Amino acid sequence: DLRVDGRGCEDYRCAEVETDVVSNTSGSARVKLGHTDILVGVKAEMGTPKLEKPDEGYLEFFVDCSANATPEFEGRGGEELGTEIANTLYRVFSSENSVDLKSLCINPREHCWVLYVDVLLLECGGNLFDAISIAVKAALFNTRIPKVRVLEDEEGSKEIELSDDPYDCIRLNVDDVPCIVTLSKIGYRHVVDATLQEEACSLASLLISVTGKGALTSMKKVGKGSLDPESIFEMMETGKRVGKSLHVALQKILDEEESLGTSRQKVGFLG
């Protein structure tokens, strides 16, 4: 139970989380996990609800892999990974309870809030999916959506009025937003939060999304190798255990940062 950098098999590297780092977004977060550096911005814009869900808003994901993050992203390499990550995020957030989408509805069938979640990979140092899911959860926690009033005149035409008060806003409940835990199989053991070197040694990984209560919402196998059923069950149990403690630690730091209010000293990019 000892890895090259001194961690045990179920230990994460030290993660740095900072929210509210981009001024012109509704919510943002930056996460550094080892050498992996992720920036997420959430922009709330008004749109029309989807036909199949007329009383709900929705999330759109876009992932951009900076060519400076790793040599593999030069040319078209980053695009394929970006699409794969975006598809994984859609799957993770497709479960009914992750975000209360009904709270994003303004007028059924007519107006709703659409949350555009932009993920930028600044540096790639292993374990991308976990770092991205932490950053997305932190950015959604930081998101503030302006309150809206719908005014109807005598002719029945509706007008939408946005609140001017920056503190008069809707906050998202992120209690059930899952985080991804990636378990990389190396030999007969599996490790969480693999570094680039460990990822190079691993033939197969299991991505599982876990809520704060330890519920498993989705699962995906990555890599060319195979996993036998017994080790899959073992990895799922590890993932649930690690995922729960990850949520607790993240929520604690988000609440601490929130309690500082305007007196918080922002580190930002040049810190």
C-alpha positions as CSV (number, residue, x, y, z in Angstrom):
1,D,0.0,0.0,0.0
2,L,2.8,2.4,-0.9
3,R,3.1,4.4,-4.1
4,V,6.1,6.1,-5.7
5,D,5.1,9.5,-4.2
6,G,4.5,8.0,-0.7
7,R,0.7,7.9,-0.9
8,G,-1.5,4.9,-0.1
9,C,-3.7,3.3,-2.8
10,E,-6.8,5.3,-1.6
11,D,-5.1,8.7,-1.1
12,Y,-5.6,11.8,-3.2
13,R,-2.9,14.3,-3.9
14,C,-3.4,17.7,-2.2
15,A,-6.1,19.6,-4.1
16,E,-6.4,23.4,-4.2
17,V,-9.9,24.8,-4.9
18,E,-10.8,28.5,-5.5
19,T,-14.2,29.8,-6.5
20,D,-15.3,33.1,-8.1
21,V,-12.1,33.5,-10.1
22,V,-13.6,34.8,-13.4
23,S,-15.5,38.1,-13.1
24,N,-17.9,37.9,-16.1
25,T,-19.5,34.5,-15.3
26,S,-22.4,33.5,-13.1
27,G,-20.1,31.1,-11.2
28,S,-16.5,29.8,-11.6
29,A,-13.9,27.7,-10.0
30,R,-10.3,26.6,-10.4
31,V,-9.0,23.3,-9.2
32,K,-5.3,22.2,-9.0
33,L,-4.8,18.6,-8.3
34,G,-1.1,17.8,-8.4
35,H,-0.1,19.1,-11.8
36,T,-3.6,19.0,-13.2
37,D,-5.1,22.5,-13.5
38,I,-8.7,23.0,-14.4
39,L,-10.8,26.2,-14.8
40,V,-14.6,26.0,-15.0
41,G,-16.9,28.9,-15.8
42,V,-20.7,28.7,-15.6
43,K,-22.8,31.2,-17.6
44,A,-26.6,31.4,-17.0
45,E,-28.5,32.5,-20.1
46,M,-32.2,32.6,-20.9
47,G,-33.4,30.0,-23.3
48,T,-36.4,27.9,-24.3
49,P,-37.1,24.6,-22.5
50,K,-36.7,21.4,-24.4
51,L,-39.9,19.9,-25.8
52,E,-39.7,16.7,-23.8
53,K,-39.1,18.6,-20.6
54,P,-41.2,21.8,-20.8
55,D,-40.9,22.7,-17.1
56,E,-37.1,22.3,-16.7
57,G,-34.0,24.2,-17.5
58,Y,-30.9,22.3,-18.7
59,L,-27.1,22.3,-18.7
60,E,-24.8,22.4,-21.7
61,F,-21.1,21.3,-21.4
62,F,-18.2,22.5,-23.5
63,V,-14.7,21.2,-22.9
64,D,-11.6,23.0,-24.3
65,C,-8.2,21.3,-24.0
66,S,-5.5,24.0,-24.2
67,A,-2.7,23.0,-26.5
68,N,-0.2,24.0,-23.8
69,A,-1.6,21.4,-21.4
70,T,0.2,18.5,-22.8
71,P,2.0,17.8,-26.2
72,E,-0.8,15.3,-27.0
73,F,-3.3,18.1,-27.4
74,E,-1.6,19.7,-30.3
75,G,-3.5,19.4,-33.6
76,R,-6.7,17.4,-33.2
77,G,-5.8,15.4,-30.1
78,G,-7.4,17.7,-27.7
79,E,-10.7,17.8,-29.6
80,E,-11.4,14.1,-29.2
81,L,-10.6,14.1,-25.5
82,G,-12.8,17.3,-25.1
83,T,-15.8,15.5,-26.7
84,E,-15.2,12.4,-24.6
85,I,-15.1,14.5,-21.3
86,A,-18.2,16.5,-22.3
87,N,-20.1,13.2,-23.1
88,T,-19.1,11.8,-19.7
89,L,-20.3,15.0,-18.0
90,Y,-23.7,14.7,-19.8
91,R,-24.0,11.1,-18.6
92,V,-23.1,12.0,-15.0
93,F,-25.6,14.9,-14.9
94,S,-28.3,12.9,-16.7
95,S,-29.5,11.4,-13.4
96,E,-32.7,13.1,-12.2
97,N,-31.6,14.3,-8.8
98,S,-28.1,15.7,-9.5
99,V,-29.3,19.3,-10.1
100,D,-32.9,20.5,-9.5
101,L,-33.6,21.5,-13.1
102,K,-37.2,22.5,-12.3
103,S,-35.8,25.5,-10.3
104,L,-34.3,26.8,-13.5
105,C,-37.7,27.0,-15.2
106,I,-39.1,30.6,-15.5
107,N,-42.2,30.0,-17.7
108,P,-43.1,26.4,-18.7
109,R,-42.7,25.9,-22.4
110,E,-41.5,29.5,-22.9
111,H,-38.5,30.5,-20.8
112,C,-35.9,28.8,-18.7
113,W,-32.3,29.2,-17.6
114,V,-29.7,27.4,-19.6
115,L,-26.4,26.8,-17.7
116,Y,-23.4,26.8,-20.1
117,V,-20.6,25.0,-18.3
118,D,-17.3,25.7,-19.9
119,V,-14.3,23.6,-18.8
120,L,-10.8,24.6,-19.7
121,L,-7.9,22.2,-19.2
122,L,-4.9,24.4,-18.5
123,E,-2.4,21.6,-17.5
124,C,-2.7,17.9,-17.6
125,G,-1.0,15.9,-14.8
126,G,-3.1,12.8,-14.6
127,N,-6.6,12.1,-13.2
128,L,-8.5,14.6,-15.4
129,F,-12.0,13.4,-14.8
130,D,-11.9,13.6,-11.0
131,A,-10.4,17.1,-11.1
132,I,-13.0,18.3,-13.7
133,S,-15.9,16.9,-11.7
134,I,-14.6,18.7,-8.5
135,A,-14.3,21.9,-10.4
136,V,-17.7,21.6,-12.0
137,K,-19.3,21.0,-8.6
138,A,-17.5,24.0,-7.0
139,A,-18.4,26.3,-9.9
140,L,-22.1,25.2,-9.7
141,F,-22.0,25.9,-5.9
142,N,-20.6,29.4,-6.7
143,T,-23.3,30.1,-9.4
144,R,-25.7,32.9,-8.8
145,I,-28.7,33.2,-11.1
146,P,-30.6,36.5,-11.1
147,K,-34.2,36.4,-9.8
148,V,-36.8,37.0,-12.4
149,R,-40.3,38.4,-12.3
150,V,-42.8,37.7,-15.1
151,L,-45.1,40.6,-15.7
152,E,-48.3,40.1,-17.8
153,D,-50.1,43.1,-19.4
154,E,-53.8,43.4,-20.2
155,E,-53.3,41.9,-23.7
156,G,-51.7,38.8,-22.2
157,S,-48.2,39.4,-23.5
158,K,-45.5,38.5,-21.0
159,E,-42.5,40.6,-20.1
160,I,-39.6,39.4,-18.1
161,E,-37.9,41.6,-15.6
162,L,-34.5,40.7,-14.1
163,S,-33.6,41.8,-10.6
164,D,-30.9,44.5,-10.4
165,D,-29.8,43.5,-6.9
166,P,-26.7,41.2,-7.2
167,Y,-27.6,39.6,-3.8
168,D,-31.2,38.9,-4.9
169,C,-30.4,35.6,-6.7
170,I,-31.1,31.9,-6.8
171,R,-28.4,29.5,-5.6
172,L,-28.2,25.9,-6.8
173,N,-28.4,23.1,-4.4
174,V,-25.3,21.0,-5.1
175,D,-25.8,18.4,-2.3
176,D,-26.6,15.6,-4.8
177,V,-24.1,16.7,-7.6
178,P,-21.9,13.6,-8.0
179,C,-18.1,13.6,-8.2
180,I,-16.2,11.3,-10.5
181,V,-13.8,8.8,-8.9
182,T,-11.3,7.2,-11.3
183,L,-9.9,3.9,-10.2
184,S,-6.9,2.7,-12.2
185,K,-6.0,-1.0,-12.2
186,I,-2.3,-1.7,-11.8
187,G,-1.3,-5.3,-11.5
188,Y,-3.7,-6.9,-8.9
189,R,-4.4,-3.6,-7.1
190,H,-6.2,-0.4,-8.0
191,V,-5.4,3.2,-7.1
192,V,-7.3,6.5,-7.0
193,D,-6.0,9.8,-8.3
194,A,-3.4,8.3,-10.6
195,T,-0.4,10.4,-11.7
196,L,0.6,10.4,-15.4
197,Q,3.2,7.7,-14.7
198,E,0.6,5.5,-13.0
199,E,-1.8,6.0,-15.8
200,A,0.9,4.8,-18.2
201,C,1.2,1.6,-16.2
202,S,-2.6,1.0,-16.0
203,L,-4.3,-1.0,-18.7
204,A,-7.8,-0.3,-17.6
205,S,-9.7,2.2,-15.4
206,L,-13.1,2.5,-14.0
207,L,-14.8,5.9,-13.8
208,I,-17.7,6.0,-11.3
209,S,-19.7,9.0,-10.3
210,V,-20.6,9.0,-6.6
211,T,-22.9,11.4,-4.7
212,G,-22.2,12.8,-1.2
213,K,-24.4,10.0,0.3
214,G,-22.3,7.3,-1.4
215,A,-24.9,6.5,-4.1
216,L,-23.5,5.3,-7.4
217,T,-25.0,7.2,-10.4
218,S,-23.0,6.0,-13.4
219,M,-20.1,3.9,-14.4
220,K,-17.7,3.7,-17.3
221,K,-14.7,1.6,-18.2
222,V,-11.8,3.3,-19.9
223,G,-8.6,1.8,-21.4
224,K,-7.7,-1.2,-23.5
225,G,-7.3,-3.8,-20.7
226,S,-10.0,-5.9,-19.2
227,L,-11.5,-6.1,-15.7
228,D,-12.8,-9.2,-14.0
229,P,-16.2,-8.9,-12.2
230,E,-14.7,-9.5,-8.8
231,S,-12.3,-6.6,-9.1
232,I,-15.1,-4.4,-10.5
233,F,-17.1,-4.9,-7.3
234,E,-14.0,-4.2,-5.2
235,M,-13.3,-1.0,-7.2
236,M,-16.9,0.1,-6.8
237,E,-16.8,-0.3,-3.0
238,T,-13.5,1.7,-2.9
239,G,-15.0,4.4,-5.1
240,K,-18.0,4.8,-2.9
241,R,-15.8,5.1,0.2
242,V,-13.4,7.5,-1.3
243,G,-16.1,9.5,-3.0
244,K,-18.0,10.1,0.3
245,S,-14.9,11.5,2.0
246,L,-14.1,13.6,-1.1
247,H,-17.5,15.3,-1.0
248,V,-17.2,16.0,2.7
249,A,-13.7,17.6,2.3
250,L,-14.9,19.7,-0.8
251,Q,-18.1,20.9,0.9
252,K,-16.1,21.9,4.0
253,I,-13.7,24.0,2.0
254,L,-16.5,25.6,-0.1
255,D,-18.5,26.5,3.1
256,E,-15.3,28.0,4.6
257,E,-14.7,30.1,1.6
258,E,-18.3,31.2,1.4
259,S,-18.2,32.3,5.1
260,L,-15.4,34.7,4.4
261,G,-17.7,36.7,2.1
262,T,-16.2,39.9,0.6
263,S,-13.2,39.9,2.9
264,R,-11.8,36.8,1.2
265,Q,-8.4,37.4,-0.4
266,K,-8.5,36.1,-4.0
267,V,-5.5,34.3,-5.3
268,G,-6.5,34.2,-8.9
269,F,-4.1,33.3,-11.7
270,L,-1.1,35.4,-10.8
271,G,-1.1,34.4,-7.1
